[in-house]
């Protein structure tokens, strides 16, 4: 894996553990020689993970829409910063630049970006691993929800393995490196198994 896209909050969240996890993830990516691709902001967990990777000598690429560049205070110290025209362009560019995806704690934007990446893997539009960094159990309810969707027949069991999860950044990166993704055709009929 040359580059990993990290989705996370433009807020630091309520617990110091979130900030510590973002620092650990940024530092670990740099130490492993994995470039960070992220939303380009200089605030919240976004800024923390970017600063930690930079401080450890890592490559950090930000992609931010022009409309958010001022709101999220675009980071001006990155290896590269792309200011793009829309959120759609942002997500497509982040996906093109990355070999996998991780969601750290965050809000609706983090969830939406992560699940779009998962959907693209499910549909066979790319073959990229997707992981959740479960800091202090943040994503445990989501894991239960995904499992319920499988039990209720809305997510195929073969697709459940697309999302890997761990509470430790190093173990999560190790899991992503060996993730076995389903070999899916670009389009499948809903009634096919």
Secondary structure as the mmCIF struct_conf table of DSSP 4:
data_model
#
loop_
_struct_conf.conf_type_id
_struct_conf.id
_struct_conf.beg_label_comp_id
_struct_conf.beg_label_asym_id
_struct_conf.beg_label_seq_id
_struct_conf.end_label_comp_id
_struct_conf.end_label_asym_id
_struct_conf.end_label_seq_id
STRN STRN1 UNK A 3 UNK A 7
BEND BEND1 UNK A 10 UNK A 11
BEND BEND2 UNK A 14 UNK A 15
HELX_RH_AL_P HELX_RH_AL_P1 UNK A 16 UNK A 31
TURN_TY1_P TURN_TY1_P1 UNK A 32 UNK A 33
HELX_LH_PP_P HELX_LH_PP_P1 UNK A 34 UNK A 34
STRN STRN2 UNK A 35 UNK A 38
STRN STRN3 UNK A 41 UNK A 41
BEND BEND3 UNK A 42 UNK A 43
HELX_RH_AL_P HELX_RH_AL_P2 UNK A 44 UNK A 55
TURN_TY1_P TURN_TY1_P2 UNK A 56 UNK A 57
STRN STRN4 UNK A 60 UNK A 65
HELX_RH_AL_P HELX_RH_AL_P3 UNK A 66 UNK A 69
TURN_TY1_P TURN_TY1_P3 UNK A 70 UNK A 73
STRN STRN5 UNK A 74 UNK A 74
BEND BEND4 UNK A 76 UNK A 79
STRN STRN6 UNK A 80 UNK A 84
BEND BEND5 UNK A 85 UNK A 85
HELX_RH_AL_P HELX_RH_AL_P4 UNK A 87 UNK A 97
BEND BEND6 UNK A 99 UNK A 99
STRN STRN7 UNK A 100 UNK A 103
BEND BEND7 UNK A 105 UNK A 105
HELX_RH_AL_P HELX_RH_AL_P5 UNK A 108 UNK A 122
TURN_TY1_P TURN_TY1_P4 UNK A 123 UNK A 124
BEND BEND8 UNK A 125 UNK A 125
STRN STRN8 UNK A 129 UNK A 133
HELX_RH_3T_P HELX_RH_3T_P1 UNK A 135 UNK A 137
TURN_TY1_P TURN_TY1_P5 UNK A 138 UNK A 139
HELX_RH_AL_P HELX_RH_AL_P6 UNK A 140 UNK A 151
TURN_TY1_P TURN_TY1_P6 UNK A 152 UNK A 153
BEND BEND9 UNK A 154 UNK A 155
HELX_RH_AL_P HELX_RH_AL_P7 UNK A 157 UNK A 160
TURN_TY1_P TURN_TY1_P7 UNK A 161 UNK A 162
STRN STRN9 UNK A 163 UNK A 166
BEND BEND10 UNK A 167 UNK A 168
HELX_RH_AL_P HELX_RH_AL_P8 UNK A 169 UNK A 177
TURN_TY1_P TURN_TY1_P8 UNK A 178 UNK A 178
BEND BEND11 UNK A 186 UNK A 186
TURN_TY1_P TURN_TY1_P9 UNK A 190 UNK A 191
#
